[in-house]
Amino acid sequence: MQIILNGKAIDVEDGLSVADLVVQKKFNPNIIIVEYNHQLIKKDVWPEIKLQDEDRLEILQLLGGG
């Protein structure tokens, strides 16, 4: 199945959760926010959300600075 991740179409396996995708793509879960189909989602629901064909995710890394 295909999803859109950060504006690019990628193939993922059926049944993959948002949490699984974060691990698979090697994002640090402590410094990112996830937008799922145009809505920000909390980290505690990532394992519950199973990706569907054509879902859209934006994963943004938070950066600190001074």
PDBQT receptor file of N, H, CA, C and O in Angstrom, charges set to zero:
ATOM      1  N   MET A   1       0.850  -1.167   0.000  1.00  0.00    +0.000 N 
ATOM      2  CA  MET A   1       0.000   0.000   0.000  1.00  0.00    +0.000 C 
ATOM      3  C   MET A   1       0.893   1.226   0.000  1.00  0.00    +0.000 C 
ATOM      4  O   MET A   1       2.059   1.151   0.388  1.00  0.00    +0.000 OA
ATOM      5  N   GLN A   2       0.354   2.344  -0.430  1.00  0.00    +0.000 N 
ATOM      6  H   GLN A   2      -0.593   2.404  -0.745  1.00  0.00    +0.000 HD
ATOM      7  CA  GLN A   2       1.113   3.597  -0.484  1.00  0.00    +0.000 C 
ATOM      8  C   GLN A   2       0.539   4.625   0.471  1.00  0.00    +0.000 C 
ATOM      9  O   GLN A   2      -0.675   4.765   0.622  1.00  0.00    +0.000 OA
ATOM     10  N   ILE A   3       1.465   5.350   1.119  1.00  0.00    +0.000 N 
ATOM     11  H   ILE A   3       2.451   5.237   0.997  1.00  0.00    +0.000 HD
ATOM     12  CA  ILE A   3       1.088   6.509   1.925  1.00  0.00    +0.000 C 
ATOM     13  C   ILE A   3       1.939   7.682   1.456  1.00  0.00    +0.000 C 
ATOM     14  O   ILE A   3       2.895   7.510   0.701  1.00  0.00    +0.000 OA
ATOM     15  N   ILE A   4       1.583   8.850   1.907  1.00  0.00    +0.000 N 
ATOM     16  H   ILE A   4       0.806   8.989   2.521  1.00  0.00    +0.000 HD
ATOM     17  CA  ILE A   4       2.376  10.043   1.621  1.00  0.00    +0.000 C 
ATOM     18  C   ILE A   4       3.078  10.433   2.917  1.00  0.00    +0.000 C 
ATOM     19  O   ILE A   4       2.425  10.760   3.908  1.00  0.00    +0.000 OA
ATOM     20  N   LEU A   5       4.407  10.399   2.907  1.00  0.00    +0.000 N 
ATOM     21  H   LEU A   5       4.937  10.134   2.101  1.00  0.00    +0.000 HD
ATOM     22  CA  LEU A   5       5.207  10.764   4.072  1.00  0.00    +0.000 C 
ATOM     23  C   LEU A   5       6.039  11.979   3.718  1.00  0.00    +0.000 C 
ATOM     24  O   LEU A   5       6.891  11.927   2.830  1.00  0.00    +0.000 OA
ATOM     25  N   ASN A   6       5.789  13.065   4.413  1.00  0.00    +0.000 N 
ATOM     26  H   ASN A   6       5.098  13.108   5.134  1.00  0.00    +0.000 HD
ATOM     27  CA  ASN A   6       6.508  14.320   4.178  1.00  0.00    +0.000 C 
ATOM     28  C   ASN A   6       6.503  14.706   2.696  1.00  0.00    +0.000 C 
ATOM     29  O   ASN A   6       7.515  15.134   2.141  1.00  0.00    +0.000 OA
ATOM     30  N   GLY A   7       5.325  14.540   2.073  1.00  0.00    +0.000 N 
ATOM     31  H   GLY A   7       4.503  14.193   2.524  1.00  0.00    +0.000 HD
ATOM     32  CA  GLY A   7       5.142  14.970   0.696  1.00  0.00    +0.000 C 
ATOM     33  C   GLY A   7       5.569  13.984  -0.372  1.00  0.00    +0.000 C 
ATOM     34  O   GLY A   7       5.443  14.279  -1.561  1.00  0.00    +0.000 OA
ATOM     35  N   LYS A   8       6.079  12.803   0.021  1.00  0.00    +0.000 N 
ATOM     36  H   LYS A   8       6.182  12.564   0.986  1.00  0.00    +0.000 HD
ATOM     37  CA  LYS A   8       6.539  11.813  -0.954  1.00  0.00    +0.000 C 
ATOM     38  C   LYS A   8       5.782  10.506  -0.773  1.00  0.00    +0.000 C 
ATOM     39  O   LYS A   8       5.564  10.053   0.351  1.00  0.00    +0.000 OA
ATOM     40  N   ALA A   9       5.384   9.904  -1.888  1.00  0.00    +0.000 N 
ATOM     41  H   ALA A   9       5.561  10.271  -2.801  1.00  0.00    +0.000 HD
ATOM     42  CA  ALA A   9       4.707   8.609  -1.846  1.00  0.00    +0.000 C 
ATOM     43  C   ALA A   9       5.723   7.526  -1.503  1.00  0.00    +0.000 C 
ATOM     44  O   ALA A   9       6.795   7.449  -2.103  1.00  0.00    +0.000 OA
ATOM     45  N   ILE A  10       5.370   6.689  -0.526  1.00  0.00    +0.000 N 
ATOM     46  H   ILE A  10       4.499   6.752  -0.038  1.00  0.00    +0.000 HD
ATOM     47  CA  ILE A  10       6.217   5.550  -0.175  1.00  0.00    +0.000 C 
ATOM     48  C   ILE A  10       5.337   4.319  -0.019  1.00  0.00    +0.000 C 
ATOM     49  O   ILE A  10       4.151   4.425   0.290  1.00  0.00    +0.000 OA
ATOM     50  N   ASP A  11       5.929   3.158  -0.236  1.00  0.00    +0.000 N 
ATOM     51  H   ASP A  11       6.893   3.073  -0.487  1.00  0.00    +0.000 HD
ATOM     52  CA  ASP A  11       5.235   1.895  -0.028  1.00  0.00    +0.000 C 
ATOM     53  C   ASP A  11       5.491   1.418   1.395  1.00  0.00    +0.000 C 
ATOM     54  O   ASP A  11       6.624   1.452   1.876  1.00  0.00    +0.000 OA
ATOM     55  N   VAL A  12       4.439   0.979   2.059  1.00  0.00    +0.000 N 
ATOM     56  H   VAL A  12       3.519   0.952   1.668  1.00  0.00    +0.000 HD
ATOM     57  CA  VAL A  12       4.550   0.405   3.403  1.00  0.00    +0.000 C 
ATOM     58  C   VAL A  12       3.720  -0.867   3.449  1.00  0.00    +0.000 C 
ATOM     59  O   VAL A  12       2.809  -1.065   2.645  1.00  0.00    +0.000 OA
ATOM     60  N   GLU A  13       4.056  -1.727   4.411  1.00  0.00    +0.000 N 
ATOM     61  H   GLU A  13       4.796  -1.566   5.063  1.00  0.00    +0.000 HD
ATOM     62  CA  GLU A  13       3.307  -2.978   4.532  1.00  0.00    +0.000 C 
ATOM     63  C   GLU A  13       1.959  -2.740   5.205  1.00  0.00    +0.000 C 
ATOM     64  O   GLU A  13       1.803  -1.814   6.001  1.00  0.00    +0.000 OA
ATOM     65  N   ASP A  14       1.006  -3.576   4.879  1.00  0.00    +0.000 N 
ATOM     66  H   ASP A  14       1.133  -4.328   4.232  1.00  0.00    +0.000 HD
ATOM     67  CA  ASP A  14      -0.318  -3.504   5.500  1.00  0.00    +0.000 C 
ATOM     68  C   ASP A  14      -0.200  -3.731   7.000  1.00  0.00    +0.000 C 
ATOM     69  O   ASP A  14       0.628  -4.525   7.448  1.00  0.00    +0.000 OA
ATOM     70  N   GLY A  15      -1.022  -3.040   7.774  1.00  0.00    +0.000 N 
ATOM     71  H   GLY A  15      -1.694  -2.395   7.411  1.00  0.00    +0.000 HD
ATOM     72  CA  GLY A  15      -1.058  -3.225   9.215  1.00  0.00    +0.000 C 
ATOM     73  C   GLY A  15      -0.023  -2.439   9.989  1.00  0.00    +0.000 C 
ATOM     74  O   GLY A  15       0.053  -2.557  11.212  1.00  0.00    +0.000 OA
ATOM     75  N   LEU A  16       0.780  -1.635   9.298  1.00  0.00    +0.000 N 
ATOM     76  H   LEU A  16       0.718  -1.539   8.305  1.00  0.00    +0.000 HD
ATOM     77  CA  LEU A  16       1.812  -0.837   9.959  1.00  0.00    +0.000 C 
ATOM     78  C   LEU A  16       1.161   0.285  10.755  1.00  0.00    +0.000 C 
ATOM     79  O   LEU A  16       0.249   0.952  10.266  1.00  0.00    +0.000 OA
ATOM     80  N   SER A  17       1.628   0.492  11.975  1.00  0.00    +0.000 N 
ATOM     81  H   SER A  17       2.369  -0.049  12.372  1.00  0.00    +0.000 HD
ATOM     82  CA  SER A  17       1.110   1.596  12.789  1.00  0.00    +0.000 C 
ATOM     83  C   SER A  17       2.010   2.814  12.621  1.00  0.00    +0.000 C 
ATOM     84  O   SER A  17       3.113   2.716  12.083  1.00  0.00    +0.000 OA
ATOM     85  N   VAL A  18       1.532   3.947  13.081  1.00  0.00    +0.000 N 
ATOM     86  H   VAL A  18       0.637   4.026  13.518  1.00  0.00    +0.000 HD
ATOM     87  CA  VAL A  18       2.349   5.161  13.061  1.00  0.00    +0.000 C 
ATOM     88  C   VAL A  18       3.618   4.926  13.878  1.00  0.00    +0.000 C 
ATOM     89  O   VAL A  18       4.705   5.322  13.457  1.00  0.00    +0.000 OA
ATOM     90  N   ALA A  19       3.491   4.284  15.041  1.00  0.00    +0.000 N 
ATOM     91  H   ALA A  19       2.608   3.961  15.383  1.00  0.00    +0.000 HD
ATOM     92  CA  ALA A  19       4.662   3.995  15.879  1.00  0.00    +0.000 C 
ATOM     93  C   ALA A  19       5.662   3.112  15.134  1.00  0.00    +0.000 C 
ATOM     94  O   ALA A  19       6.869   3.343  15.209  1.00  0.00    +0.000 OA
ATOM     95  N   ASP A  20       5.163   2.098  14.414  1.00  0.00    +0.000 N 
ATOM     96  H   ASP A  20       4.183   1.910  14.354  1.00  0.00    +0.000 HD
ATOM     97  CA  ASP A  20       6.041   1.223  13.636  1.00  0.00    +0.000 C 
ATOM     98  C   ASP A  20       6.791   2.012  12.568  1.00  0.00    +0.000 C 
ATOM     99  O   ASP A  20       7.985   1.796  12.356  1.00  0.00    +0.000 OA
ATOM    100  N   LEU A  21       6.099   2.917  11.902  1.00  0.00    +0.000 N 
ATOM    101  H   LEU A  21       5.130   3.093  12.073  1.00  0.00    +0.000 HD
ATOM    102  CA  LEU A  21       6.719   3.723  10.851  1.00  0.00    +0.000 C 
ATOM    103  C   LEU A  21       7.814   4.622  11.420  1.00  0.00    +0.000 C 
ATOM    104  O   LEU A  21       8.878   4.767  10.818  1.00  0.00    +0.000 OA
ATOM    105  N   VAL A  22       7.552   5.224  12.577  1.00  0.00    +0.000 N 
ATOM    106  H   VAL A  22       6.688   5.106  13.066  1.00  0.00    +0.000 HD
ATOM    107  CA  VAL A  22       8.553   6.079  13.226  1.00  0.00    +0.000 C 
ATOM    108  C   VAL A  22       9.831   5.283  13.486  1.00  0.00    +0.000 C 
ATOM    109  O   VAL A  22      10.931   5.772  13.227  1.00  0.00    +0.000 OA
ATOM    110  N   VAL A  23       9.688   4.065  13.995  1.00  0.00    +0.000 N 
ATOM    111  H   VAL A  23       8.795   3.669  14.205  1.00  0.00    +0.000 HD
ATOM    112  CA  VAL A  23      10.854   3.212  14.260  1.00  0.00    +0.000 C 
ATOM    113  C   VAL A  23      11.527   2.803  12.954  1.00  0.00    +0.000 C 
ATOM    114  O   VAL A  23      12.748   2.884  12.825  1.00  0.00    +0.000 OA
ATOM    115  N   GLN A  24      10.722   2.364  11.987  1.00  0.00    +0.000 N 
ATOM    116  H   GLN A  24       9.729   2.298  12.093  1.00  0.00    +0.000 HD
ATOM    117  CA  GLN A  24      11.245   1.887  10.709  1.00  0.00    +0.000 C 
ATOM    118  C   GLN A  24      12.059   2.961   9.987  1.00  0.00    +0.000 C 
ATOM    119  O   GLN A  24      13.082   2.666   9.369  1.00  0.00    +0.000 OA
ATOM    120  N   LYS A  25      11.597   4.203  10.070  1.00  0.00    +0.000 N 
ATOM    121  H   LYS A  25      10.766   4.443  10.572  1.00  0.00    +0.000 HD
ATOM    122  CA  LYS A  25      12.283   5.304   9.382  1.00  0.00    +0.000 C 
ATOM    123  C   LYS A  25      13.345   5.971  10.260  1.00  0.00    +0.000 C 
ATOM    124  O   LYS A  25      13.948   6.970   9.869  1.00  0.00    +0.000 OA
ATOM    125  N   LYS A  26      13.563   5.408  11.447  1.00  0.00    +0.000 N 
ATOM    126  H   LYS A  26      13.073   4.597  11.765  1.00  0.00    +0.000 HD
ATOM    127  CA  LYS A  26      14.627   5.848  12.364  1.00  0.00    +0.000 C 
ATOM    128  C   LYS A  26      14.489   7.290  12.840  1.00  0.00    +0.000 C 
ATOM    129  O   LYS A  26      15.484   7.996  13.008  1.00  0.00    +0.000 OA
ATOM    130  N   PHE A  27      13.248   7.719  13.056  1.00  0.00    +0.000 N 
ATOM    131  H   PHE A  27      12.440   7.146  12.920  1.00  0.00    +0.000 HD
ATOM    132  CA  PHE A  27      13.011   9.020  13.678  1.00  0.00    +0.000 C 
ATOM    133  C   PHE A  27      13.175   8.861  15.186  1.00  0.00    +0.000 C 
ATOM    134  O   PHE A  27      12.853   7.810  15.741  1.00  0.00    +0.000 OA
ATOM    135  N   ASN A  28      13.670   9.894  15.844  1.00  0.00    +0.000 N 
ATOM    136  H   ASN A  28      13.932  10.747  15.393  1.00  0.00    +0.000 HD
ATOM    137  CA  ASN A  28      13.757   9.896  17.301  1.00  0.00    +0.000 C 
ATOM    138  C   ASN A  28      12.393  10.334  17.837  1.00  0.00    +0.000 C 
ATOM    139  O   ASN A  28      12.021  11.496  17.673  1.00  0.00    +0.000 OA
ATOM    140  N   PRO A  29      11.642   9.436  18.470  1.00  0.00    +0.000 N 
ATOM    141  CA  PRO A  29      10.284   9.783  18.899  1.00  0.00    +0.000 C 
ATOM    142  C   PRO A  29      10.225  10.874  19.962  1.00  0.00    +0.000 C 
ATOM    143  O   PRO A  29       9.161  11.444  20.204  1.00  0.00    +0.000 OA
ATOM    144  N   ASN A  30      11.341  11.166  20.589  1.00  0.00    +0.000 N 
ATOM    145  H   ASN A  30      12.206  10.703  20.392  1.00  0.00    +0.000 HD
ATOM    146  CA  ASN A  30      11.360  12.186  21.642  1.00  0.00    +0.000 C 
ATOM    147  C   ASN A  30      11.455  13.608  21.106  1.00  0.00    +0.000 C 
ATOM    148  O   ASN A  30      11.232  14.565  21.847  1.00  0.00    +0.000 OA
ATOM    149  N   ILE A  31      11.784  13.756  19.822  1.00  0.00    +0.000 N 
ATOM    150  H   ILE A  31      11.965  12.979  19.220  1.00  0.00    +0.000 HD
ATOM    151  CA  ILE A  31      11.975  15.113  19.281  1.00  0.00    +0.000 C 
ATOM    152  C   ILE A  31      11.180  15.353  18.000  1.00  0.00    +0.000 C 
ATOM    153  O   ILE A  31      11.547  16.196  17.182  1.00  0.00    +0.000 OA
ATOM    154  N   ILE A  32      10.087  14.605  17.832  1.00  0.00    +0.000 N 
ATOM    155  H   ILE A  32       9.789  13.920  18.496  1.00  0.00    +0.000 HD
ATOM    156  CA  ILE A  32       9.260  14.806  16.636  1.00  0.00    +0.000 C 
ATOM    157  C   ILE A  32       7.806  15.039  17.031  1.00  0.00    +0.000 C 
ATOM    158  O   ILE A  32       7.363  14.696  18.127  1.00  0.00    +0.000 OA
ATOM    159  N   ILE A  33       7.084  15.642  16.083  1.00  0.00    +0.000 N 
ATOM    160  H   ILE A  33       7.444  15.921  15.193  1.00  0.00    +0.000 HD
ATOM    161  CA  ILE A  33       5.629  15.688  16.160  1.00  0.00    +0.000 C 
ATOM    162  C   ILE A  33       5.100  15.050  14.877  1.00  0.00    +0.000 C 
ATOM    163  O   ILE A  33       5.753  15.096  13.835  1.00  0.00    +0.000 OA
ATOM    164  N   VAL A  34       3.934  14.467  14.966  1.00  0.00    +0.000 N 
ATOM    165  H   VAL A  34       3.404  14.430  15.813  1.00  0.00    +0.000 HD
ATOM    166  CA  VAL A  34       3.357  13.765  13.820  1.00  0.00    +0.000 C 
ATOM    167  C   VAL A  34       1.998  14.371  13.492  1.00  0.00    +0.000 C 
ATOM    168  O   VAL A  34       1.128  14.512  14.351  1.00  0.00    +0.000 OA
ATOM    169  N   GLU A  35       1.849  14.724  12.221  1.00  0.00    +0.000 N 
ATOM    170  H   GLU A  35       2.557  14.609  11.523  1.00  0.00    +0.000 HD
ATOM    171  CA  GLU A  35       0.558  15.155  11.693  1.00  0.00    +0.000 C 
ATOM    172  C   GLU A  35       0.039  14.013  10.829  1.00  0.00    +0.000 C 
ATOM    173  O   GLU A  35       0.697  13.584   9.882  1.00  0.00    +0.000 OA
ATOM    174  N   TYR A  36      -1.146  13.531  11.170  1.00  0.00    +0.000 N 
ATOM    175  H   TYR A  36      -1.680  13.880  11.939  1.00  0.00    +0.000 HD
ATOM    176  CA  TYR A  36      -1.752  12.398  10.484  1.00  0.00    +0.000 C 
ATOM    177  C   TYR A  36      -3.034  12.868   9.820  1.00  0.00    +0.000 C 
ATOM    178  O   TYR A  36      -3.988  13.252  10.497  1.00  0.00    +0.000 OA
ATOM    179  N   ASN A  37      -3.056  12.838   8.491  1.00  0.00    +0.000 N 
ATOM    180  H   ASN A  37      -2.281  12.526   7.940  1.00  0.00    +0.000 HD
ATOM    181  CA  ASN A  37      -4.215  13.314   7.727  1.00  0.00    +0.000 C 
ATOM    182  C   ASN A  37      -4.671  14.690   8.212  1.00  0.00    +0.000 C 
ATOM    183  O   ASN A  37      -5.851  14.917   8.480  1.00  0.00    +0.000 OA
ATOM    184  N   HIS A  38      -3.715  15.586   8.314  1.00  0.00    +0.000 N 
ATOM    185  H   HIS A  38      -2.757  15.401   8.096  1.00  0.00    +0.000 HD
ATOM    186  CA  HIS A  38      -3.925  17.003   8.641  1.00  0.00    +0.000 C 
ATOM    187  C   HIS A  38      -4.303  17.272  10.094  1.00  0.00    +0.000 C 
ATOM    188  O   HIS A  38      -4.804  18.352  10.405  1.00  0.00    +0.000 OA
ATOM    189  N   GLN A  39      -4.074  16.314  10.985  1.00  0.00    +0.000 N 
ATOM    190  H   GLN A  39      -3.666  15.437  10.732  1.00  0.00    +0.000 HD
ATOM    191  CA  GLN A  39      -4.337  16.530  12.413  1.00  0.00    +0.000 C 
ATOM    192  C   GLN A  39      -3.129  16.079  13.223  1.00  0.00    +0.000 C 
ATOM    193  O   GLN A  39      -2.590  14.996  12.998  1.00  0.00    +0.000 OA
ATOM    194  N   LEU A  40      -2.706  16.925  14.172  1.00  0.00    +0.000 N 
ATOM    195  H   LEU A  40      -3.145  17.805  14.355  1.00  0.00    +0.000 HD
ATOM    196  CA  LEU A  40      -1.629  16.526  15.070  1.00  0.00    +0.000 C 
ATOM    197  C   LEU A  40      -2.131  15.410  15.976  1.00  0.00    +0.000 C 
ATOM    198  O   LEU A  40      -3.255  15.454  16.477  1.00  0.00    +0.000 OA
ATOM    199  N   ILE A  41      -1.281  14.411  16.177  1.00  0.00    +0.000 N 
ATOM    200  H   ILE A  41      -0.368  14.374  15.770  1.00  0.00    +0.000 HD
ATOM    201  CA  ILE A  41      -1.670  13.301  17.050  1.00  0.00    +0.000 C 
ATOM    202  C   ILE A  41      -0.643  13.142  18.164  1.00  0.00    +0.000 C 
ATOM    203  O   ILE A  41       0.551  13.367  17.967  1.00  0.00    +0.000 OA
ATOM    204  N   LYS A  42      -1.131  12.751  19.335  1.00  0.00    +0.000 N 
ATOM    205  H   LYS A  42      -2.102  12.569  19.496  1.00  0.00    +0.000 HD
ATOM    206  CA  LYS A  42      -0.267  12.547  20.496  1.00  0.00    +0.000 C 
ATOM    207  C   LYS A  42       0.479  11.225  20.375  1.00  0.00    +0.000 C 
ATOM    208  O   LYS A  42      -0.005  10.266  19.773  1.00  0.00    +0.000 OA
ATOM    209  N   LYS A  43       1.670  11.201  20.965  1.00  0.00    +0.000 N 
ATOM    210  H   LYS A  43       2.063  11.980  21.454  1.00  0.00    +0.000 HD
ATOM    211  CA  LYS A  43       2.529  10.023  20.896  1.00  0.00    +0.000 C 
ATOM    212  C   LYS A  43       1.853   8.774  21.471  1.00  0.00    +0.000 C 
ATOM    213  O   LYS A  43       2.092   7.669  20.984  1.00  0.00    +0.000 OA
ATOM    214  N   ASP A  44       1.028   8.931  22.482  1.00  0.00    +0.000 N 
ATOM    215  H   ASP A  44       0.833   9.829  22.878  1.00  0.00    +0.000 HD
ATOM    216  CA  ASP A  44       0.421   7.756  23.111  1.00  0.00    +0.000 C 
ATOM    217  C   ASP A  44      -0.591   7.037  22.217  1.00  0.00    +0.000 C 
ATOM    218  O   ASP A  44      -0.969   5.905  22.520  1.00  0.00    +0.000 OA
ATOM    219  N   VAL A  45      -1.038   7.659  21.132  1.00  0.00    +0.000 N 
ATOM    220  H   VAL A  45      -0.731   8.578  20.886  1.00  0.00    +0.000 HD
ATOM    221  CA  VAL A  45      -1.960   6.977  20.209  1.00  0.00    +0.000 C 
ATOM    222  C   VAL A  45      -1.261   6.441  18.960  1.00  0.00    +0.000 C 
ATOM    223  O   VAL A  45      -1.895   5.770  18.145  1.00  0.00    +0.000 OA
ATOM    224  N   TRP A  46       0.027   6.721  18.793  1.00  0.00    +0.000 N 
ATOM    225  H   TRP A  46       0.542   7.266  19.455  1.00  0.00    +0.000 HD
ATOM    226  CA  TRP A  46       0.744   6.233  17.609  1.00  0.00    +0.000 C 
ATOM    227  C   TRP A  46       0.595   4.724  17.406  1.00  0.00    +0.000 C 
ATOM    228  O   TRP A  46       0.357   4.292  16.279  1.00  0.00    +0.000 OA
ATOM    229  N   PRO A  47       0.728   3.901  18.465  1.00  0.00    +0.000 N 
ATOM    230  CA  PRO A  47       0.607   2.449  18.243  1.00  0.00    +0.000 C 
ATOM    231  C   PRO A  47      -0.797   2.012  17.823  1.00  0.00    +0.000 C 
ATOM    232  O   PRO A  47      -0.960   0.965  17.198  1.00  0.00    +0.000 OA
ATOM    233  N   GLU A  48      -1.797   2.800  18.159  1.00  0.00    +0.000 N 
ATOM    234  H   GLU A  48      -1.666   3.651  18.667  1.00  0.00    +0.000 HD
ATOM    235  CA  GLU A  48      -3.191   2.432  17.874  1.00  0.00    +0.000 C 
ATOM    236  C   GLU A  48      -3.615   2.759  16.447  1.00  0.00    +0.000 C 
ATOM    237  O   GLU A  48      -4.569   2.173  15.935  1.00  0.00    +0.000 OA
ATOM    238  N   ILE A  49      -2.918   3.687  15.802  1.00  0.00    +0.000 N 
ATOM    239  H   ILE A  49      -2.143   4.163  16.217  1.00  0.00    +0.000 HD
ATOM    240  CA  ILE A  49      -3.328   4.138  14.467  1.00  0.00    +0.000 C 
ATOM    241  C   ILE A  49      -2.651   3.275  13.412  1.00  0.00    +0.000 C 
ATOM    242  O   ILE A  49      -1.436   3.337  13.224  1.00  0.00    +0.000 OA
ATOM    243  N   LYS A  50      -3.454   2.471  12.730  1.00  0.00    +0.000 N 
ATOM    244  H   LYS A  50      -4.441   2.421  12.883  1.00  0.00    +0.000 HD
ATOM    245  CA  LYS A  50      -2.959   1.626  11.644  1.00  0.00    +0.000 C 
ATOM    246  C   LYS A  50      -3.074   2.401  10.336  1.00  0.00    +0.000 C 
ATOM    247  O   LYS A  50      -4.132   2.943  10.015  1.00  0.00    +0.000 OA
ATOM    248  N   LEU A  51      -1.994   2.447   9.600  1.00  0.00    +0.000 N 
ATOM    249  H   LEU A  51      -1.135   2.007   9.861  1.00  0.00    +0.000 HD
ATOM    250  CA  LEU A  51      -1.966   3.213   8.358  1.00  0.00    +0.000 C 
ATOM    251  C   LEU A  51      -2.848   2.565   7.300  1.00  0.00    +0.000 C 
ATOM    252  O   LEU A  51      -2.947   1.342   7.201  1.00  0.00    +0.000 OA
ATOM    253  N   GLN A  52      -3.483   3.423   6.518  1.00  0.00    +0.000 N 
ATOM    254  H   GLN A  52      -3.403   4.417   6.599  1.00  0.00    +0.000 HD
ATOM    255  CA  GLN A  52      -4.353   2.999   5.421  1.00  0.00    +0.000 C 
ATOM    256  C   GLN A  52      -3.802   3.564   4.112  1.00  0.00    +0.000 C 
ATOM    257  O   GLN A  52      -3.058   4.545   4.113  1.00  0.00    +0.000 OA
ATOM    258  N   ASP A  53      -4.171   2.940   3.007  1.00  0.00    +0.000 N 
ATOM    259  H   ASP A  53      -4.775   2.143   3.006  1.00  0.00    +0.000 HD
ATOM    260  CA  ASP A  53      -3.742   3.401   1.695  1.00  0.00    +0.000 C 
ATOM    261  C   ASP A  53      -4.083   4.882   1.516  1.00  0.00    +0.000 C 
ATOM    262  O   ASP A  53      -5.200   5.309   1.808  1.00  0.00    +0.000 OA
ATOM    263  N   GLU A  54      -3.122   5.648   1.039  1.00  0.00    +0.000 N 
ATOM    264  H   GLU A  54      -2.215   5.301   0.802  1.00  0.00    +0.000 HD
ATOM    265  CA  GLU A  54      -3.255   7.084   0.749  1.00  0.00    +0.000 C 
ATOM    266  C   GLU A  54      -3.297   7.982   1.987  1.00  0.00    +0.000 C 
ATOM    267  O   GLU A  54      -3.583   9.173   1.862  1.00  0.00    +0.000 OA
ATOM    268  N   ASP A  55      -3.018   7.440   3.183  1.00  0.00    +0.000 N 
ATOM    269  H   ASP A  55      -2.785   6.473   3.284  1.00  0.00    +0.000 HD
ATOM    270  CA  ASP A  55      -2.886   8.306   4.356  1.00  0.00    +0.000 C 
ATOM    271  C   ASP A  55      -1.748   9.290   4.129  1.00  0.00    +0.000 C 
ATOM    272  O   ASP A  55      -0.810   9.018   3.380  1.00  0.00    +0.000 OA
ATOM    273  N   ARG A  56      -1.849  10.442   4.793  1.00  0.00    +0.000 N 
ATOM    274  H   ARG A  56      -2.611  10.663   5.402  1.00  0.00    +0.000 HD
ATOM    275  CA  ARG A  56      -0.829  11.483   4.681  1.00  0.00    +0.000 C 
ATOM    276  C   ARG A  56      -0.233  11.736   6.057  1.00  0.00    +0.000 C 
ATOM    277  O   ARG A  56      -0.949  12.005   7.022  1.00  0.00    +0.000 OA
ATOM    278  N   LEU A  57       1.092  11.646   6.130  1.00  0.00    +0.000 N 
ATOM    279  H   LEU A  57       1.674  11.427   5.346  1.00  0.00    +0.000 HD
ATOM    280  CA  LEU A  57       1.793  11.935   7.375  1.00  0.00    +0.000 C 
ATOM    281  C   LEU A  57       2.865  12.976   7.129  1.00  0.00    +0.000 C 
ATOM    282  O   LEU A  57       3.571  12.950   6.121  1.00  0.00    +0.000 OA
ATOM    283  N   GLU A  58       2.967  13.879   8.062  1.00  0.00    +0.000 N 
ATOM    284  H   GLU A  58       2.394  13.900   8.881  1.00  0.00    +0.000 HD
ATOM    285  CA  GLU A  58       4.083  14.819   8.111  1.00  0.00    +0.000 C 
ATOM    286  C   GLU A  58       4.755  14.567   9.449  1.00  0.00    +0.000 C 
ATOM    287  O   GLU A  58       4.118  14.657  10.499  1.00  0.00    +0.000 OA
ATOM    288  N   ILE A  59       6.028  14.255   9.413  1.00  0.00    +0.000 N 
ATOM    289  H   ILE A  59       6.547  14.182   8.561  1.00  0.00    +0.000 HD
ATOM    290  CA  ILE A  59       6.798  14.048  10.632  1.00  0.00    +0.000 C 
ATOM    291  C   ILE A  59       7.820  15.168  10.696  1.00  0.00    +0.000 C 
ATOM    292  O   ILE A  59       8.697  15.287   9.840  1.00  0.00    +0.000 OA
ATOM    293  N   LEU A  60       7.688  15.980  11.725  1.00  0.00    +0.000 N 
ATOM    294  H   LEU A  60       6.976  15.884  12.421  1.00  0.00    +0.000 HD
ATOM    295  CA  LEU A  60       8.522  17.167  11.866  1.00  0.00    +0.000 C 
ATOM    296  C   LEU A  60       9.420  17.027  13.078  1.00  0.00    +0.000 C 
ATOM    297  O   LEU A  60       8.970  16.677  14.169  1.00  0.00    +0.000 OA
ATOM    298  N   GLN A  61      10.706  17.309  12.867  1.00  0.00    +0.000 N 
ATOM    299  H   GLN A  61      11.072  17.594  11.981  1.00  0.00    +0.000 HD
ATOM    300  CA  GLN A  61      11.676  17.245  13.956  1.00  0.00    +0.000 C 
ATOM    301  C   GLN A  61      11.783  18.607  14.616  1.00  0.00    +0.000 C 
ATOM    302  O   GLN A  61      11.945  19.627  13.947  1.00  0.00    +0.000 OA
ATOM    303  N   LEU A  62      11.690  18.609  15.928  1.00  0.00    +0.000 N 
ATOM    304  H   LEU A  62      11.559  17.780  16.472  1.00  0.00    +0.000 HD
ATOM    305  CA  LEU A  62      11.805  19.851  16.686  1.00  0.00    +0.000 C 
ATOM    306  C   LEU A  62      13.280  20.157  16.917  1.00  0.00    +0.000 C 
ATOM    307  O   LEU A  62      14.054  19.284  17.310  1.00  0.00    +0.000 OA
ATOM    308  N   LEU A  63      13.652  21.396  16.671  1.00  0.00    +0.000 N 
ATOM    309  H   LEU A  63      13.023  22.105  16.352  1.00  0.00    +0.000 HD
ATOM    310  CA  LEU A  63      15.036  21.819  16.852  1.00  0.00    +0.000 C 
ATOM    311  C   LEU A  63      15.095  22.916  17.893  1.00  0.00    +0.000 C 
ATOM    312  O   LEU A  63      14.252  23.813  17.913  1.00  0.00    +0.000 OA
ATOM    313  N   GLY A  64      16.080  22.842  18.746  1.00  0.00    +0.000 N 
ATOM    314  H   GLY A  64      16.765  22.113  18.729  1.00  0.00    +0.000 HD
ATOM    315  CA  GLY A  64      16.296  23.898  19.734  1.00  0.00    +0.000 C 
ATOM    316  C   GLY A  64      17.380  24.837  19.239  1.00  0.00    +0.000 C 
ATOM    317  O   GLY A  64      18.185  24.480  18.379  1.00  0.00    +0.000 OA
ATOM    318  N   GLY A  65      17.391  25.994  19.768  1.00  0.00    +0.000 N 
ATOM    319  H   GLY A  65      16.737  26.285  20.466  1.00  0.00    +0.000 HD
ATOM    320  CA  GLY A  65      18.411  26.957  19.370  1.00  0.00    +0.000 C 
ATOM    321  C   GLY A  65      18.476  28.084  20.374  1.00  0.00    +0.000 C 
ATOM    322  O   GLY A  65      17.696  28.159  21.324  1.00  0.00    +0.000 OA
ATOM    323  N   GLY A  66      19.407  28.935  20.136  1.00  0.00    +0.000 N 
ATOM    324  H   GLY A  66      20.040  28.874  19.364  1.00  0.00    +0.000 HD
ATOM    325  CA  GLY A  66      19.551  30.017  21.090  1.00  0.00    +0.000 C 
ATOM    326  C   GLY A  66      19.847  31.322  20.444  1.00  0.00    +0.000 C 
ATOM    327  O   GLY A  66      19.995  32.332  21.132  1.00  0.00    +0.000 OA
TER     328      GLY A  66
